[in-house]
Amino acid sequence: MIFVFTGVAWLVTLLFTCLVVGTRKRISQGVEIYEEAAKATFQMPLLFTLPACTLATTVGFIALWICTAVYCVTAVEFAEDSNNHAQFVATLPPPPISSIT
């Protein structure tokens, strides 16, 4: 049984070696592309600050939404009616009558 697994391992190794040898031009081309990308990245050092700016903007936007949601939730009171159902009661005072007309 162990000889079967050994044979399969050798076969997979042989196929992988043939694959690497057969595609070495494409592999070297990919390495050259990554080298050029690394050179371009180091020529633009401000590019590294972009994820930090994106994170700060996202955190600020989420904080704004959380503050808005907290304000909306605290703008009403919860009360129970006679059937033990939740009922919203506005806590904000009504506007003065003079401002409506």
C-alpha positions in Angstrom: 0.0 0.0 0.0 2.8 2.4 0.8 4.3 1.7 -2.6 1.2 3.0 -4.3 1.4 6.3 -2.4 5.1 6.6 -3.2 4.4 6.0 -6.9 1.6 8.6 -6.8 3.9 11.1 -5.1 6.6 10.6 -7.7 4.1 11.0 -10.5 2.8 14.3 -9.0 6.3 15.5 -8.6 7.2 14.7 -12.2 4.1 16.4 -13.5 4.8 19.5 -11.4 8.4 19.6 -12.6 7.3 19.4 -16.2 4.8 22.2 -15.6 7.4 24.5 -14.1 9.9 23.7 -16.8 7.3 24.2 -19.5 6.1 27.5 -18.2 9.4 29.1 -17.1 9.1 31.9 -19.7 5.8 32.9 -18.3 7.1 32.6 -14.7 10.1 34.9 -15.5 7.8 37.3 -17.2 5.6 37.4 -14.1 8.7 38.0 -12.0 9.7 41.0 -14.2 6.2 42.5 -13.9 6.4 42.3 -10.1 9.9 43.9 -10.1 8.6 46.8 -12.2 5.6 47.2 -9.9 7.9 47.3 -6.9 10.1 50.0 -8.5 6.9 52.0 -9.3 5.6 51.6 -5.8 8.9 52.9 -4.2 8.9 55.9 -6.6 5.4 56.9 -5.2 5.8 56.8 -1.4 2.5 58.6 -0.8 0.8 55.5 -2.3 1.3 53.8 1.1 -0.9 56.4 2.8 -3.9 55.6 0.7 -5.2 52.7 2.9 -4.8 54.8 6.0 -6.9 57.6 4.5 -9.5 55.1 3.3 -9.7 53.6 6.8 -10.0 57.0 8.5 -12.8 58.0 6.1 -14.7 54.7 6.6 -14.4 54.9 10.4 -15.6 58.5 10.3 -18.6 57.6 8.1 -19.5 54.7 10.4 -19.2 56.9 13.4 -21.6 59.5 11.8 -24.1 56.7 11.1 -23.9 55.4 14.7 -24.4 58.9 16.1 -27.4 59.4 13.8 -28.9 56.0 14.8 -28.4 56.8 18.5 -30.1 60.2 18.1 -33.0 58.6 16.3 -33.4 55.9 19.0 -33.2 58.4 21.9 -35.7 60.8 20.2 -38.6 58.6 21.3 -39.7 56.8 24.4 -40.9 53.3 24.5 -44.2 52.6 26.4 -46.4 49.6 26.6 -50.1 49.8 25.6 -52.8 47.7 27.2 -51.9 44.6 25.1 -48.2 44.7 26.2 -47.1 45.9 22.8 -44.3 48.4 22.4 -45.5 51.9 21.5 -43.4 54.9 20.5 -44.0 58.1 22.3 -42.3 61.2 20.9 -40.2 63.1 23.5 -39.6 66.1 21.4 -41.9 69.1 22.3 -44.3 70.1 19.6 -43.4 73.2 17.6 -45.0 76.5 18.6 -48.3 77.2 16.9 -47.0 80.6 15.7 -44.3 78.9 13.5 -46.8 76.7 11.7 -48.7 79.5 10.1 
